[in-house]
């Protein structure tokens, strides 16, 4: 980043932070607060203390996600084993209207810790290529403690305008999608899984997000996120200075949340542009194949792409709208000149409350396709040809990555209001997009709990 950009960014943080905090106390409307439910937490109401704190504006949380994956068949290495990874998330949400009198304002802080190992890394995928998804979505972005959320949010004009400022990731607001599946290709914001400048949970960066409610069913939003790869480093997981920033990521999105036959839906259409320079996947600065002509890859001034997310409940169960069948679909398309994955698609369904005896259980099925850019494939073919290697078993061979398919079926046992256990089966076709790797069957268990 150029010096004047760094200076502008620091000035924006200082001036913007002071000005927002200065006006928070005099603008806004009262926000409806959802009541506290002690039964949703394993430790309950703490003898009444937790309810008392909540009524005063303090909401504390501790959440845990654990995921086990075992390679039952196939993959790059068929030596059977099991791997476990997990995440703790410690949080505090504050209603600043109750605490400080700042109208319709809230503050949130969350710190996460990830640990463990992932079955995809050395059993499912060829280590020379890896996989394009992950059989244990909670693994990744460094097995360490992180500052994941630290933001303040204010609503204006009877809630029509919503402004959020601080530290958070793009997927928290843009391209958002639930994360009940264990395979990463059906969990959370998908853009961040395939664009190396877009960071999802648990990584945070300095950001500003502005949302405007056009109608009760439609809102539009835009965000500006600092693009700073140094935040990925383990030693910088609590870094606040912003040094090392390369530019910004700017997403825009329109969201429609209709009620069709009295059943809810959500439809998202968005676009992003990432300002840091990005290398071409095939050509050098002279427009020749870099693998044979050498030199530096051609540099592009940015990268961009778009996404669509659709979720719709189709049925209720015996008149109960909290139960029934919902379908979903996701798609992303990325810059063909610079992005390793150029497109992704996913479809599936979830049925909540399939049995009267288990009204809060759920069943889910998801199928996803991840395609590698043709230029990235051609570049590897040229490198192999230049090195005179065409044998997949040669350690120097670069596997050609094309298309990976991931599918998952799970059954979610709602054990209590604070514990859900989801055993699942996953089938990965061409792990890493490498046809030479055997298709893999993975058994998993996902545990989600609140303390």
HELIX and SHEET records of a PDB file:
HELIX    1   1 UNK A    3  UNK A   23  1                                  21    
HELIX    2   2 UNK A   38  UNK A   40  5                                   3    
HELIX    3   3 UNK A   46  UNK A   48  5                                   3    
HELIX    4   4 UNK A   49  UNK A   55  1                                   7    
HELIX    5   5 UNK A   96  UNK A  100  1                                   5    
HELIX    6   6 UNK A  119  UNK A  119  1                                   1    
HELIX    7   7 UNK A  120  UNK A  124  3                                   5    
HELIX    8   8 UNK A  170  UNK A  172  5                                   3    
HELIX    9   9 UNK A  184  UNK A  186  5                                   3    
HELIX   10  10 UNK A  191  UNK A  194  1                                   4    
HELIX   11  11 UNK A  229  UNK A  232  5                                   4    
HELIX   12  12 UNK A  234  UNK A  236  5                                   3    
HELIX   13  13 UNK A  290  UNK A  293  1                                   4    
HELIX   14  14 UNK A  374  UNK A  386  1                                  13    
HELIX   15  15 UNK A  431  UNK A  433  5                                   3    
SHEET    1   A17 UNK A 259  UNK A 260  0                                        
SHEET    2   A17 UNK A 263  UNK A 274 -1                                        
SHEET    3   A17 UNK A 247  UNK A 256 -1                                        
SHEET    4   A17 UNK A 218  UNK A 227 -1                                        
SHEET    5   A17 UNK A 205  UNK A 215 -1                                        
SHEET    6   A17 UNK A 161  UNK A 168 -1                                        
SHEET    7   A17 UNK A 145  UNK A 156 -1                                        
SHEET    8   A17 UNK A 105  UNK A 116 -1                                        
SHEET    9   A17 UNK A  82  UNK A  95 -1                                        
SHEET   10   A17 UNK A  58  UNK A  75 -1                                        
SHEET   11   A17 UNK A 438  UNK A 450 -1                                        
SHEET   12   A17 UNK A 419  UNK A 429 -1                                        
SHEET   13   A17 UNK A 403  UNK A 416 -1                                        
SHEET   14   A17 UNK A 362  UNK A 372 -1                                        
SHEET   15   A17 UNK A 341  UNK A 352 -1                                        
SHEET   16   A17 UNK A 324  UNK A 334 -1                                        
SHEET   17   A17 UNK A 303  UNK A 313 -1                                        
SHEET    1   B 2 UNK A 278  UNK A 284  0                                        
SHEET    2   B 2 UNK A 297  UNK A 300 -1                                        
END                                                                             
